[in-house]
Amino acid sequence: MSEDFTQDRLAKVERLRAAGIDPYSRGFKPTQSSESAKALLGEGDRTEPVSVAGRLMAKRPHGGLVFAVLQDGQGRIQLLAARDIIGEEQFARFADLDVGDIIGAKGPIFRTKRGEITLEVQSFQLLTKSLRELPEKWHGLKDIEIRYRQRYVDLIANPEVRSVFRARTKIITAMRGLLDERGFIDVETPVLQEIPGGGHARPFMTHHNALDRDLYLRIALELHLKRLLVGGFERVYEIGRAFRNEGLSPRHNPEFTMLESYQAYADYEDVMQLVEDLVVVAAMAADRPLETSYQGESVNLTPPFRRARMADLVLEFAGRHALGEELNDLFEEHVEPRLRQPTFVLDYPVEISPLARPRDDDPRFVERFELIILGREYANAFTELTDPIDQRARFEAQAAMRASGNVEAHPMDEDFVRAIEYGMPPAGGLGMGIDRLVMLLTDQPSIRDVILFPVMKAEA
């Protein structure tokens, strides 16, 4: 902010304090929001006095009147302060308020000659004096750096951004509600882990001073949730942060939100049904029709989603028969970007799926699916591997890959193997990216548009 602007507002703070007015008040009790206050008027001419509070977004003097716009968490309402109503001293103080100040105001609601629903200020209180000027052209702020780095300014300036994050909350609440109704228990598992398992990714490492040992931020929620199945919880889920030490892109943030759920006595067919149901309730919560669009491209989220085996899709799009990692590479290069409508891609190679159950009819493949929409992965799920002998062998193969330089190969986890040696029931497990789903259902182009405080490069 400019030095002149700083000094001007700091001088106002000192004048207020000298007059016995606290520029940072301890509280105010609004009786209405901006929207409910306007609704009170209905078809009437005038209401009883109400109290509202919020940030001044505009101020315009007009002789013995000052018009202002107050914004709160629900919307905006016009204020009108008149000299002949509040007196000379209070009128002067109202006129001296700045855009950005937070105030409380009390008075009746009426309709101006132009039809604008307005609060007639009978009294007001400065609650917080703003020392920083809103960025130039803050109306509809578009500067990406400011929007992401100073999300608080973005939220002030862009009501549509606030609506995205309200939708995010509604989506998560609806997904929790569905799982709760079906008997899943909402649990919390460790973020700090000795062994970062449950996925193929480079972890963040930290050091615990008291124990003098290195720990890792989790890359997935999976292995601790499956331990709970061993312990006798038959349906569990967690919605929480995962962390992967990877680059930034419109689809990737090092810190992101996942839903993982595990259901005893289920398989990946059951999980496909659950995923379809979760997508539907999420769309309803976001007030999004199932026949919708994303960034101008039509997409139909109406179940049932298409189901197709990975090997068949690679043969269809790439004209190749393949197995193992080559099959997955061909799929990612030739097939995945071309799957636009919701598709469950089934039966992944065993080599890239160390935690999934092999198919009984062809153990080269596992009972695993990913949900692909518009060329992006939205969910990953298995019929879980419960054979501890097979699990140990797969972990050992992954450990050999790590030893040869593959830092994303799955590490050996002796405690997890020990847990399933006690016996884990057959189960279906799911991992679902919340951020990407919110992007889809709010039509946002970047993951940073749906994470309140995304990771950014260092400020220049």
Secondary structure, DSSP 8 states (H G I E B T S, - for coil): --HHHHHHHHHHHHHHHHTT--SB-S----SS-HHHHHHHHTTSSB---EEEEEEEEEEEEETTEEEEEEE-SS-EEEEEEEHHHHHHHHHHHHHT--TT-EEEEEE-EEE-TT--EEEE-SEEEEEE---S---TT-TT---HHHHHHTHHHHHHH-HHHHHHHHHHHHHHHHHHHHHHHTT-EE----SEESS--SSSS---EEEETTTTEEEEE-S-SHHHHHHHHHHT-SEEEEEEEEE-----BTTB-SEEEEEEEEEET--HHHHHHHHHHHHHHHHHHTT--SEEEETTEEEE--SS-EEEEHHHHHHHHH-----HHHHHHHIIIIIGGG--S-EEEEEEEGGG-TTB-B-SS-TTEEEEEEEEETTEEEEEEEEB---HHHHHHHHHHHHHHHHTT-TTS----HHHHHHHHS----EEEEEEEHHHHHHHHHT-SSGGGTSSS-------
